[in-house]
Amino acid sequence: MSKIILITGVSKGLGCAMAKGFAREGHTVAGCGRNAGSLQSLSSALGTPHRFAPVDVSNDQEVARWIQSVTKDIGVPDLVLNNAAIINHNAPLWEIDSDEFDHVIDINIKGVQNVIRHVIPLMIRKGSGVLVNFSSGWGRSTSPEVAPYCATKWAIEGLTQALAQELPAGLAAIPLNPGIINTEMLQSCLGTGASQFETAETWAQKAVPFLLQLGTKDNGQSLSAP
Ligand SMILES: NC(=O)c1ccc[n+]([C@@H]2O[C@H](COP(=O)([O-])OP(=O)(O)OC[C@H]3O[C@@H](n4cnc5c(N)ncnc54)[C@H](OP(=O)(O)O)[C@@H]3O)[C@@H](O)[C@H]2O)c1
């Protein structure tokens, strides 16, 4: 059965590869990101009924308008993937200035809650749906020089598990560690060392079927992509 899939952060990396993978499987994708040019290219490549909109997840009003228009035009999502995130530039915690720290928190934590606040009531009314919040290996362990990012991904684990305890029957919330994939985010922390890891496209070949089979049995489980 064809699903309606809402994905944040589709302009590059895992989000872009998942959008293409779900569309190929016959599902309808509504995606967002900040880079309007990349979203336009994705729109041209995938066509209708998919929809890609410039939305900054840290802006609550933009998120509200986006979810309202997606719901009106294509319906309430069956699967929501809170994938958009950023990482701080490599540095010890005491060298990260307050603007950069705010930015990581605003996108990686508050952006996820903005989506949840606007989409979960609609999914509750529909009586079904799965919400996956992208965590990280750094949501379950730590490394030096990425403390702000680690803090947000540990927050995602806690926030998602508490949410899972609040949801009514029929819905599920799942924190997902996608693994280690050669994207711009990984290149930011590993430099050229990122190239030894798989591409987003190869990752998506396994991740897309894995995400499609998630259901209420997985509510509150900290999962890792295959
Ligand atoms: N790659 C890995 O090895 C790895 C490992 C563990 C976890 N993860 C997680 O997997 C997810 C995807 O990561 P990735 O590697 O694909 O990163 P990426 O290549 O940097 O892509 C991140 C995506 O998020 C979007 N984004 C960032 N800020 C946004 C905002 N304020 N509003 C809307 N969209 C925004 C970016 O688009 P714009 O710049 O156009 O907004 C981009 O499309 C993230 O949650 C990341 O933490 C990745």
PDBQT file of the ligand as one rigid body, heavy atoms in Angstrom, charges set to zero:
ROOT
HETATM    1  N1  LIG A 301      25.972  10.739   8.074  1.00  0.00    +0.000 N 
HETATM    2  C1  LIG A 301      26.184  10.024   9.170  1.00  0.00    +0.000 C 
HETATM    3  O1  LIG A 301      27.150   9.255   9.286  1.00  0.00    +0.000 OA
HETATM    4  C2  LIG A 301      25.227  10.145  10.327  1.00  0.00    +0.000 A 
HETATM    5  C3  LIG A 301      25.538   9.397  11.471  1.00  0.00    +0.000 A 
HETATM    6  C4  LIG A 301      24.666   9.461  12.563  1.00  0.00    +0.000 A 
HETATM    7  C5  LIG A 301      23.516  10.243  12.472  1.00  0.00    +0.000 A 
HETATM    8  N2  LIG A 301      23.249  10.958  11.349  1.00  0.00    +0.000 N 
HETATM    9  C6  LIG A 301      21.998  11.745  11.319  1.00  0.00    +0.000 C 
HETATM   10  O2  LIG A 301      21.312  11.498  10.110  1.00  0.00    +0.000 OA
HETATM   11  C7  LIG A 301      20.582  12.675   9.709  1.00  0.00    +0.000 C 
HETATM   12  C8  LIG A 301      20.979  13.082   8.301  1.00  0.00    +0.000 C 
HETATM   13  O3  LIG A 301      22.364  13.411   8.299  1.00  0.00    +0.000 OA
HETATM   14  P1  LIG A 301      23.222  13.592   6.964  1.00  0.00    +0.000 P 
HETATM   15  O4  LIG A 301      24.495  12.916   7.187  1.00  0.00    +0.000 OA
HETATM   16  O5  LIG A 301      22.395  13.270   5.766  1.00  0.00    +0.000 OA
HETATM   17  O6  LIG A 301      23.499  15.181   7.022  1.00  0.00    +0.000 OA
HETATM   18  P2  LIG A 301      23.664  16.241   5.839  1.00  0.00    +0.000 P 
HETATM   19  O7  LIG A 301      24.234  15.611   4.641  1.00  0.00    +0.000 OA
HETATM   20  O8  LIG A 301      24.375  17.395   6.458  1.00  0.00    +0.000 OA
HETATM   21  O9  LIG A 301      22.151  16.649   5.522  1.00  0.00    +0.000 OA
HETATM   22  C9  LIG A 301      21.367  17.266   6.501  1.00  0.00    +0.000 C 
HETATM   23  C10 LIG A 301      20.039  17.691   5.895  1.00  0.00    +0.000 C 
HETATM   24  O10 LIG A 301      19.320  18.438   6.896  1.00  0.00    +0.000 OA
HETATM   25  C11 LIG A 301      18.890  19.655   6.318  1.00  0.00    +0.000 C 
HETATM   26  N3  LIG A 301      18.765  20.698   7.325  1.00  0.00    +0.000 N 
HETATM   27  C12 LIG A 301      19.728  21.156   8.166  1.00  0.00    +0.000 A 
HETATM   28  N4  LIG A 301      19.232  22.157   8.910  1.00  0.00    +0.000 NA
HETATM   29  C13 LIG A 301      17.935  22.303   8.551  1.00  0.00    +0.000 A 
HETATM   30  C14 LIG A 301      16.901  23.174   8.960  1.00  0.00    +0.000 A 
HETATM   31  N5  LIG A 301      17.096  24.110   9.907  1.00  0.00    +0.000 N 
HETATM   32  N6  LIG A 301      15.673  23.052   8.403  1.00  0.00    +0.000 NA
HETATM   33  C15 LIG A 301      15.458  22.120   7.446  1.00  0.00    +0.000 A 
HETATM   34  N7  LIG A 301      16.403  21.281   7.003  1.00  0.00    +0.000 NA
HETATM   35  C16 LIG A 301      17.631  21.380   7.548  1.00  0.00    +0.000 A 
HETATM   36  C17 LIG A 301      19.958  19.976   5.266  1.00  0.00    +0.000 C 
HETATM   37  O11 LIG A 301      19.454  20.803   4.255  1.00  0.00    +0.000 OA
HETATM   38  P3  LIG A 301      19.598  22.395   4.155  1.00  0.00    +0.000 P 
HETATM   39  O12 LIG A 301      21.017  22.726   4.476  1.00  0.00    +0.000 OA
HETATM   40  O13 LIG A 301      19.152  22.672   2.758  1.00  0.00    +0.000 OA
HETATM   41  O14 LIG A 301      18.634  22.935   5.146  1.00  0.00    +0.000 OA
HETATM   42  C18 LIG A 301      20.199  18.584   4.687  1.00  0.00    +0.000 C 
HETATM   43  O15 LIG A 301      19.213  18.288   3.727  1.00  0.00    +0.000 OA
HETATM   44  C19 LIG A 301      20.905  13.727  10.770  1.00  0.00    +0.000 C 
HETATM   45  O16 LIG A 301      19.908  13.730  11.768  1.00  0.00    +0.000 OA
HETATM   46  C20 LIG A 301      22.221  13.236  11.365  1.00  0.00    +0.000 C 
HETATM   47  O17 LIG A 301      22.428  13.720  12.665  1.00  0.00    +0.000 OA
HETATM   48  C21 LIG A 301      24.081  10.933  10.271  1.00  0.00    +0.000 A 
ENDROOT
TORSDOF 0
